[in-house]
Amino acid sequence: MFTLPPLPYELNALAPVCSAETLEYHYHKHHQAYIDKLNALLASDTTHSEGTSQWTLESLKELVKTAPAGALFNNAAQALNHQLFWQQFQAPKEQNKPEWALEQAIIQQRESFEAFQAAFETSALNNFGSGRTRLVKTPSGTLEIVNTSNAGNPLTDGKIPLLTVDVWEHAYYIDYRNRRADYLKNFWKIIHWEYIATL
Ligand code: MN
């Protein structure tokens, strides 16, 4: 059985960028629902659950890499996507930037950190429908901005997600209604760059 992983902060810790009400729905209802559905699917799927009594983050990643397209992949990937999403935040800070080494790696790909932020926001704004926009590390070590749809995770292409913005409407509709661009502008304030540098 998978269980909902604890949030690394209180429900109101990310306000006003992301309100307690948004977290109440996004974490306690949406994330929980993916985990419940995944457990129900695994209970009737011995191919993927046999011999596994203790599910960990690593075994969840393996499941996402090997599950066939369909409900099992969708719910496993959404369980993973949300677990990774919550880990990357901390209380809001103005002038929030990565530490030196990661900032230099980003600047190597995009002229400046601000140019990277603009490219990331544009990519997320143009990510049609439900999905995620990420900064990923490729197998050759370069950094890329990647859009995925629905439950997609770049791990299935051998890329390691570093920074992720969830642009499903459930991620921002309570606080920002249809203003995805405002959500994206504020998103930068709550990024826990020290954590991201460890990925
Ligand atoms: Mn979500």
Boltz pocket constraint, residues with backbone or C-beta under 6 A from the ligand:
constraints:
  - pocket:
      binder: B
      contacts: [[A, 26], [A, 30], [A, 82], [A, 166], [A, 168], [A, 170], [A, 171]]
      max_distance: 6.0
